[in-house]
Every structure is written in structure tokens, then in C-alpha cells.
Amino acid sequence: MELLKTLVDKGLRRELPTREEALAVLATADDDVLDVVAAAGKVRRAWFGRRVKLNYLVNLKSGLCPEDCSYCSQRLGSRADILKYTWLKPEEAAAAAGAGVSGGAKRVCLVASGRGPTDRDVERVSRTIEAIKEQNEDVEVCACLGLLSDGQAARLREAGADAYNHNLNTSKATYGDITTTHTYADRVTTVQQAQAAGMSACSGLIAGMGETDQDLVDVVFSLRELDPDSVPVNFLIPIEGTPLAEKWQLTPQRCLRILAMVRFVCPDVEVRLAGGREIHLRSLQPLALHLANSIFLGDYLTTEGQAGKDDLAMIADAGFEVEGTDTTTLPTHRADALATARAGCGSHGGAEHVGSEGEAASAGCGSAGGGCAPCGDAAPAAGTAEGAGAATGAEPVPAAAPAGAPTAGARTDLVAVRRRGVGTDLPPNA
Ligand code: SF4
């Protein structure tokens, strides 16, 4: 397929695909999914080899959020039967983080529900970061605390935070359909604050919220422009008690196409397979390792993931290896740019924007989750394959199922609310 050859070449050059090419990836037929995975896999291996970075979530504060993100079990008015607790003590969070590190995690992601932290919250999280680093000097710490106020990003960096996560989640055009209590622009600003403070930015998306193919391409192109170092790709976990509980619209093949599109648009960025992989990719999870170079180990914030030992077995069986702390995750050019930003030189550590004709200014890439959460609904209207093919000159491909079309039915049996780990007396799943 000429389209895939073009995209591999561009990915190896860090060149931005056209929107039509990105749409054409999403419109490829299920019969072609292995070809799509193989092509995007070449780009993944060129920048990240066969390494898989493991990340471990610690939910510092669960539930009772005043914001109304429709996908989130912790939202205002949520009837989801999740664990609810206030801030963990630094030593409790450090113990939880230690379990993840023992399980192979290289990065610990400290997440708290809420619109954003108070300065007192930032101090509390700073002490938590310090406690974690005392126990595990080499571990990377990412904070995910919501919208930041002036000075908070600098304080977190000073305390040792290596990264900050704040997801764009969906396209600017549909953001208001998902959340009304804060704006898309608020999110962009927070990611930029993190970058300006020298933290590695993590910003991603949630697929399966009813969005169109155009919405998915919009948000991924916006992420490239924002230029985060890591991009979590979440697949909506439709949790009972939330407005999006009925949204079961993803197939394993569509998840793979979405991941491939993200890889082609953000070739040299840490693409993280995030919430929802188990319930939507199911037995095709190992194929996603050819696209993403990073996953979460164990459980999510409020739902249970696959057992950590099964994650490790999957990685080994698929011929990949867990990335060690002695290896730098990012390609040299990105790692160098981040180091420069930390030295106060004003750059925030992204790829050079080498997009094709006239698109250089909109190139660049980004991670996962609202005020916070890494799990993620909206309105149908997929682009037709014919339209995309015609626009790119690529081979015509059969029409894919509309993005908003429901699949075989809800699989509520696959969603388990987290009842172990932090906030409980039971050991974590790491
Ligand atoms: S994603 Fe974050 S900000 Fe939004 S409702 Fe959930 S906890 Fe609150």
C-alpha cells in the first residue's frame, strides 16, 4: 500500500503526515490491519527499538471531584461505586510507588482528582516526590494534579518531578461536549506551564467517546503542535454511573488503527498504551506493542488492569523487553532538547518541526488525563475511505465502520472497579 510506504518514510524523517494521510490510516479495512501495524512498527522500532517502558499509577486522592469530565468515575455527580479517599500521606504514596518499581516500573505517575492543586497540595505532593526519590533514586516521577496556577510547576520541578501529565483528551471542537467546567485552552496552558518549568510534558487523548475520525486527527495534530515527550492513548473505559457508561464503540482493530495513526503523526514520541487496553484490545494487546513503546503496569486509578505478571509475560512473549533505568527513553534529539530546557534556555524539548510543505508550524506532539485521569465519548461521523484516499492519491480502501457506530455490545463484564492497592488493605497489582 503506497500510503503506508509514504508514512513510514515520513516517520523515519520525523516529517508530519498530511491530515488526509492520517485520516486514511483510520479508514483502512480490518483486512489490512496487520499491514498497518507492520508499517507503524517500523517507525516505532526505529526510534525506540524493542523496548517497553513500564509506568505505575498511584492515585493520591480518589473521587469527589468538582469537575464534570463525562468519562471520569471521579466526576461531580458520579454514581460509580469507586474507592473514595483523601490525600495519601507521603510515606503511604512512597510505599505504593515502591510496589510498582519492584514490579519493573521505571516511572511513577502521581495522580490526584480535582480541578487543580492548592499551594498546600503542591507542598504535600512535593514531600511525596522527595520520599519516593529517597527510596528509589532512579525512578522517574510524573505529577498529574490538574490545572496549575502560577509558580506551581516550578515548585514541582524543584521537588524533583521529572514530568507533568495533563491530557487534551479530545478535539478542541468537541471538548465542550465532554467537559463544561474547564476549557480546552485551560489544558493547553497547563501543559505549556509544565514545559516552561523544565518538566517533560505528557499529554494524550481518550478514544471511544463518540468522536469522529476528524476529531481524532485534530487532537493528535494538536498534540504534535504542543510537542509533549509522551502521549498516552486511552480507550474509554465505560464505567457504570458515568454519562458515557453506554459508549462501547471500539473494536480491537480500530484501537490498533488509532495507535498506528498516533505513531505516524508523533513518530519519535513515547506513545503510551494507557487505560482501556485490556477491555478493548483484548487478545490483540500484544500487537499494540508494535505501535506503543510504553504501557501502564497493573491497575488504573479506579479500575483494575491485567495482572502485572501477565503484562511482563506478554512483553516477553511478543519479543519485546522491559526498558531499564539505565536507558534513556527518548531519542537523543528529544532528550537533549529537554536537557536544554531544564538548563533554562527556553526550549521545551521537542522534535524539530520538520513537517511537510507549509505545515512545519503545526508540527510537534503530546499525554493522558484531565484534571487528571488516564481513562476516557462524543458524536459520530467518520471520514470515508474514498474521500481520504482521493485526497492523498493513496490506494482506495474499503470504508471502515463509522467511528460512532456501536460494536457488538457492552462488555460490562470486562470492567472491574479497583478494590485493591492504595486506599485499601489489600496489596497492589504490580
Ligand atoms: S478527569 Fe480529573 S478533573 Fe475531570 S472529573 Fe475526573 S478527577 Fe475531576
Boltz pocket constraint, residues with backbone or C-beta under 6 A from the ligand:
constraints:
  - pocket:
      binder: B
      contacts: [[A, 65], [A, 66], [A, 67], [A, 68], [A, 69], [A, 72], [A, 73], [A, 74], [A, 75], [A, 76], [A, 112], [A, 113], [A, 114], [A, 115], [A, 146], [A, 369], [A, 370], [A, 371], [A, 372], [A, 373]]
      max_distance: 6.0
